Amino acid sequence: MSKFLLTVCAFGLLLSSAFAQEKSPEQYREERSHIFGIEGLESQTYTRVVASGAKQRMGFYAPINPDCSATGDVNVRVTKQPEHGTVETVTTTGYVHFPKENIRSKCNQHKVKGTLVNYKSAEKYTGNDEFDLLILFPAGYAWEHHFDMSVR
């Protein structure tokens, strides 16, 4: 009887993996949105080290289709200004950096339309600074990015 139960359990484990499905990037993105607790909103914190008084690229946000065409305009808002520097947002073209397994990775090879975010500390300031961004995408998703800056 115990061999029978062991065989049934082993067979059940083998079958369960046979029915597993590969998830699409959209399904992963949707699951990630649920993890953060609010539908369609993802929050992340980044730590950056920058040189005092130098303009530094913080991010480039480009909502693009798998064929690398723009899905629309991204709206980047500075919701908390830094106390010891400035943040600028510029609509421009630039390179995106998608991982190889992403369907949009072929877009890494040429410039696409998006919004560039730069940070520059006050001249001769060293210490900590911080700012927040709200990035609104045309498909109804949003990211909240908090940047902790170490100015050296």
Salt bridges, closest charged atoms under 4 A:
GLU26 OE2 - ARG29 NH2 3.59
GLU30 OE2 - HIS34 NE2 3.87
GLU31 OE2 - LYS23 NZ 2.58
GLU39 OE1 - HIS34 ND1 3.30
GLU42 OE1 - ARG32 NH1 3.07
ASP73 OD1 - LYS113 NZ 2.81
GLU88 OE2 - LYS55 NZ 3.15
GLU123 OE2 - LYS120 NZ 3.96
GLU130 OE2 - LYS80 NZ 2.54
GLU130 OE1 - HIS146 NE2 3.23
ASP132 OD1 - HIS146 ND1 2.42
ASP148 OD1 - HIS146 NE2 2.74
